Amino acid sequence: MKAGIVGLPNVGKSTLFNALTAAGAESANYPFCTIEPNVGIVPVPDARLARIQAHIATQKVIPAVVEVVDIAGLVRGASKGEGLGNQFLGHIRNVDAVLHVVRCFEDADVTHVDDSVDPLRDIETIDTELILADLDSMERQIDKLRKKARANDAPSKERLAVYEPALALLEDAKPIRAGEWDAAQAKHLRDGGFITQKPVLYVCNVDEGAAAEGNAMVETVRAHAEGEGAGCIHICAQIEAEISELDEAERTEFLADIGLEEPGLHTLARAAYDLLGLQTYFTAGEKEVRAWTIPVGAKAPQAAGVIHTDFEKGFIRAQVYGLDDLEQFKSEAALKAAGKLRVEGKEYVVQDGDIMHFLFNV
């Protein structure tokens, strides 16, 4: 699952991406910060890992991660191939969610492509290009579906029944995500590769003075996000780039000086994780305490398969307990003696924060 960073040129996308990948490189368990020049692995901070390790001695702790893609800056006309439009649209179609970086700071030394700072105008520019790109793709796909539907092709009729109302949204200059779709309809739309179906988190890039509390421009973007059911956070990309170069002691002091309890990147990583519809379960033993990433709603065999496909194929049952119980009883042996180590089968829906052991046979 990937989140793509998008935005106009000079809004701070690359600064933010570089700070994210520098943070990823800090983890001894993820010594690389990029997979490709524009793809980074970003750890998802989770205080529960340390709480587990306090009771289960282990050699290393491995957090969950999010894959983040830095997508080429978009300009007006991208839907028609202007600038790096084709590259931009190709990359954004391949991500699962969008982190839309919006400039919410004034700086005469940083040129804006429209010569003035207006977050809502910038959002509209990108939304318009994405809607136009989806409109072009939708019209071409619908033409093919209609031909097959006339030949009585049932799957084409089913997909057409979803695409035609989606087309009406696009023609009304609204993103596909503005519609209400059930699981089957949403899958049809995902299969079509439509950009405006993807969930969005607005990331307001502010100056240092607004790093703690935000500013009026952030509030404008937040109101816009709430109106379309999207998320919104604010962050100072320049500060995050500086923080990523500090050691732990210097970082703590720096954050305190500017009124922050943690780096903004931590908030962003967690927000991206949630945006992708992901949650975490844990495994814990003497070798490692590890956070594993699964989709919300995953069942126990699917969760086991994240560790190894053989675990899913040969799944028998899972032993499950919670962190609160671990902190109360102090050890797995005490949990078992107290009857707090549950046995769950194939239909168990894994909950965020479960600590699990799997029994399987291959």
Stockholm file with secondary structure:
# STOCKHOLM 1.0

chainA/1-362         MKAGIVGLPNVGKSTLFNALTAAGAESANYPFCTIEPNVGIVPVPDARLARIQAHIATQKVIPAVVEVVDIAGLVRGASKGEGLGNQFLGHIRNVDAVLHVVRCFEDADVTHVDDSVDPLRDIETIDTELILADLDSMERQIDKLRKKARANDAPSKERLAVYEPALALLEDAKPIRAGEWDAAQAKHLRDGGFITQKPVLYVCNVDEGAAAEGNAMVETVRAHAEGEGAGCIHICAQIEAEISELDEAERTEFLADIGLEEPGLHTLARAAYDLLGLQTYFTAGEKEVRAWTIPVGAKAPQAAGVIHTDFEKGFIRAQVYGLDDLEQFKSEAALKAAGKLRVEGKEYVVQDGDIMHFLFNV
#=GR chainA/1-362 SS CEEEEECCTTSSHHHHHHHHHHHHHTCTTCCCSEEETTEEEEEECCTHHHHHHTTSCCSEEECEEEEEEECCCCCTTGGGTCTTHHHHHHHHHTCSEEEEEEECCCCTTSCCTTSSCCHHHHHHHHHHHHHHHHHHHHHHHHHHHHHHHHTTCHHHHHHHHHHHHHHHHHHTTCCGGGSCCCHHHHHHHHHTTCGGGSCEEEEEECCGGGTTTCCHHHHHHHHHHHHTTCEEEEECHHHHHHHTTSCHHHHHHHHHHTTCSSCHHHHHHHHHHHHTTEEEEEEECSSEEEEEEEETTCBHHHHHHHHCHHHHHTEEEEEEECHHHHHHHCSHHHHHHTTCCEEECTTCBCCTTCEEEEEECC
#=GC SS_cons         CEEEEECCTTSSHHHHHHHHHHHHHTCTTCCCSEEETTEEEEEECCTHHHHHHTTSCCSEEECEEEEEEECCCCCTTGGGTCTTHHHHHHHHHTCSEEEEEEECCCCTTSCCTTSSCCHHHHHHHHHHHHHHHHHHHHHHHHHHHHHHHHTTCHHHHHHHHHHHHHHHHHHTTCCGGGSCCCHHHHHHHHHTTCGGGSCEEEEEECCGGGTTTCCHHHHHHHHHHHHTTCEEEEECHHHHHHHTTSCHHHHHHHHHHTTCSSCHHHHHHHHHHHHTTEEEEEEECSSEEEEEEEETTCBHHHHHHHHCHHHHHTEEEEEEECHHHHHHHCSHHHHHHTTCCEEECTTCBCCTTCEEEEEECC
//
